[in-house]
Amino acid sequence: ECVLYWMRMVDMRLKDNRALAKASKAAKEHGVPLVVLFMFVPQDYIAHDRGARKIDFMLRNLRILKDDLKKLNIPLYTETHSPRRTVPSRVLEFIKSIGCTQLFANMEYEIDELRRDIKLCQLAQQEQGVSIDVLHDRCVVPPGIIKSKQDKDYSVYSPYSKQWFQYINSDPQYLAKSPSPTANDESIHKSEKLRALFDSTLIPDCIPGFELTSEQLAHMESAFPAGEVAASEILDRFLHTKTSKQQLTLEDAFAKGGSSKEKTNSAHTRIHEYGDRRDKIDGDTTSRLSAYLALGVIAARTAEMSDDSESATIKATDGSRKTGVGRWNQEVAWRDFYNNITACFPRTSMGRPFIEKYADLKWELELPEANLEAWKQGMTGYPVVDAAMRCLNKTGWMHNRLRMTTAMFLTKDLMIDWRFGEQYFSQQLVDHDLASNNGGWQWSASTGVDPAPYFRVFNPYLQSEKGDPDGAFIRHFVPELASLKGKELHHPSEAHAEKLGYPKPLIDHFEAKDRAMRRFKDPGAV
Ligand code: FAD
C-alpha cells in the first residue's frame, strides 16, 4: 500500500505545496510510504504550443526534485505517455499496480486538463478503494470564489482585485503555508515494487521535438537557474537588493539574476522602486519570477507572503497602487484574475474570443504570412517592436510593457489575428502560462477583458520614447541602429534606415490605427 502524489507542470516544488502536503500527511496517518508520479505527455506540449525553453526548464527542475525527493526516501516515478486521451486510464492502472489507495494532485484550470481529471475521478469511482483528491493550489485565491453581488464571475479586474485583497486580508487560510513532506521510513525498500520505482526514474536530457541549441541552453541555465532555492534567491534579490544605478539591458540582468548577496535593509530595494520603474524597459525593473510561478517552482502565496519578518514595511496585504509593494501585489492578483477567467469562461482556452461578437472580426487576409514572419523576426521597421521580438527570440522572456506593445502592434497595426501571436509567444516564452498569455493577448487585441475597449491602441513611437528614453534597449537588440541619436532611434528616417540596412515600416501606424478603429467599431466592416 502507498499514497500517490501526481506532480504536474504547474506545481514543481516540495515547499508549500498543498496536494503534496496532504499526500504526505495521509501517508503518515496510514503508516504507508509516499510515492510521486510525473508524466511526460508530448502530445500535451504540442496541443498547448509549449516551447523548448519551457520544456527544458521543466526537465531541469525535475532533476533537482528527484534528488531532493531521494534524500527523503521518496521515489519519483516518471513515465512518457501517449496518446494524451488515455492518460487517466494509464494513471489508474499505475495506481493499482503499486497498490495505492489515495491519489492527490493540484488542479490545472485549462479545459483539457479539467476534463482529464474528471475522467480520472469517473474511472476511479468504478474501482473499489481508490480515492482521488484534486486540490486548489495554483492561485492565492482559487478561481470561482470571488463573485459580484449578482453572483456573477467578474470580467473586469478592478472590482475583482478589490475583493481579492479583502479575501486575503480577512481569511488567513489564503496565505497559510503547507508543511513540506516528511521522509518515508526505510521500510519502503522492503517492498520490491516500490524499491524498483527508485531505479526506474528516467529524466531525459530533452524531449524529442523540443531541443534547444547548446548556445540557448547555456543562456537559459544562467538566466533561469532551476530549483526552489534559485526561485527564492530571485525573490530575495527583488525584495532586498537595490536597483543597479547602471542601466542594465535585460540580458545583462538575466546573467546577474540569481545573486542576492548585496542585501540591504533600505526602503529603496527593487520592490520599493517597482511602482515607479516597472514600465521602464531599459533596465532590470521587475522581479523576473514569472517562469518560476508558471511552473509552480514557487507558490504564488509564498511570493505574496514575502514580508516574513525581514522587512516590516512589506505587507502581504498591501494593495495600494501608490507603493512598489502594493503595485507588485496587484500583478500577482492579475495572475489570479486571468486564472479565474480561464476556469470560469472555458471558451478562452479553446481559442475563442472572450467578447463573442469579435469572433466575426475581419483580420487581414492579404500577405499575413510575410507580415507575421517580419513581426516574429523583429523586422517590422518599428525599432521598439523589433528590439522586443529579438529579445524574446534570444532570451525567451520579454518585459510586460513590450508584450503589450508587440501584441497591439500585431493585432491593431497589422490587423493579424491575435491567435497567431498567442501561439508564437507560447512557443518562445520560458514563462508561458495559458491563462496569462491568453489574457494578455486578448486584452491587447481588445477581444478580452478590458474596460477600455478597442480604442486603446498604443503608439509604438511614444511607448519607445517613454520606456527606453536613452535607447539602451533598442541599441542592444537592434545593433544596426546603434549610431542613431535622440528621437531618430525610435523613429528612423527612411533614408537613414536604408543606409543602415534596417527595414522600412511595414505599415503607417496612424493609417493602421484608423483601420483598426473602423473594424472594431463594426466587426463586419472592411
Ligand atoms: P513582475 O512585474 O515582477 O510581476 C510579478 C508576477 O506577477 C509575474 O511573475 C507574474 O506571475 C504576475 N504578473 C505580472 N504581470 C502580469 C499580467 N499582466 N498578467 C498576469 N500576471 C502578471 N505572464 C506569464 O507569466 N506567462 C505568459 O505566458 C504571459 N504572457 C503574456 C502575454 C501578453 C501579450 C501580455 C501583455 C502579458 C503576458 N504575461 C504573461 C504577463 C506579464 O507580462 C508577465 O507575467 C511579466 O512580464 C513577467 O515578468 P516578471 O516576473 O518580472 O513580472
Boltz pocket constraint, residues with backbone or C-beta under 6 A from the ligand:
constraints:
  - pocket:
      binder: B
      contacts: [[A, 278], [A, 286], [A, 287], [A, 288], [A, 289], [A, 290], [A, 291], [A, 293], [A, 294], [A, 328], [A, 331], [A, 332], [A, 334], [A, 335], [A, 336], [A, 338], [A, 398], [A, 399], [A, 400], [A, 401], [A, 403], [A, 404], [A, 407], [A, 425], [A, 429], [A, 431], [A, 432], [A, 433], [A, 434], [A, 436], [A, 437], [A, 438], [A, 439], [A, 440], [A, 441], [A, 444]]
      max_distance: 6.0
